[in-house]
Amino acid sequence: MEAARALAIRILQEGGGDDPARLDYVFRRALARGIEPTESEVLGALLEKHRVHYQQHPDRAEALGKNGLHRVPEDIDPIELAAWTNVARTVLNLHETITRN
């Protein structure tokens, strides 16, 4: 979870100004390729689902940002960070991302 949160921070800081650019950014970082339209659609829906959830439960978004050793910059919105952390966690757990024996 902490690795996903650290990746989410980079997505928010370096990934561009909108969701499609950020989704492509995370794919390029984790998978060394651009995101396909269907992947973007699925992850975009996941992102929106988590945004709504954390808007309804901001205390959970705050708690997610406080776990682990990696510090969260002050200028990052906790709700956006929590939502993007879940997207990053999903990408980091794709079969394509994980090396399997």
N, C-alpha and C positions, 0 to 999 in steps of 0.2 A: 504494500500500500504506500509506503514511503517513497519507493522508486516511482510509482505512478504519480504521486503528488509532486515530486521534483520535476518530472517530465511535464506535468500540467503547468507548473510555474514557467518553464521554458516556452511552452505553447503560448501562454498568455503574453509573455514578454517579447518573444521573437517570431511568433507564428503568423503575424499579419493582423489586419484590422477587422476581419470578419470570419464567420464560422467556416465557410468553404476553404479559405486560405489556411486556417488553423488545422482543419482536418487533413488537408494535403500535407501540411508541415509535419504532423505527427507520423503520417505514413512514411514520409521521406526519411525522418529520423529513425524510426523503428524498423522499417522494412526496406529502405533504400529504393523506394519506388513511389510513384504518384498513386493517389487513391482513385479507384474506379467509381463511376457514377452510382452504382448500386450500393457500394460500400459507404459512400458519402451519404446516401439517403438513409441507410440503416443507422449509421453513427450519428447523423444529424437528429434523427428521431430520438435516439438514446440520450443525446445531449439535452434536448428539450425536455424530455421526461425528467431528467435529474435536475434541471433548472427549476422546473415547477415544484418538484419535491422539496428542494432546499429553500425555495422562496417561502414555502409553507412551513418549513422547519429550520429556520435560520440557526437555531441552537445546534443542530446536527452539523451544519456546514462549519460553524465555528469550532466545534469539537474535532472535526476531521482535520482542520488546519493546525491543531495543537498537538497531535500525536506524532511521535518520532523525534528524531534529532535534527532533521533538515528544517531550517528556519524559513518562515514564510515572509516575504517582503511586505512591509506595511501598506503599500499601494495596491495590493491585489485584493479584489473583491472576494470575500469568503464564499459567496454563493457560486460565482463563476469558477473559483478554484475547485470547489467540491464537485461541481458538475463535470469540469474538464478532467479531474482526477479519475472519475469513473470511466470516462472515454479513454484516457490513457491506460488505465488498468485493463480495459477490454482489449486494446491494441496489443499491449504487452503480453496478453494471454492467448493471442491467436496462435494456431498451430504453425503458421508461417514465421512467427517471431521466435518461438521456442525451439532450441536445438534438442532434438530427440535422438536417442540411441536405438 
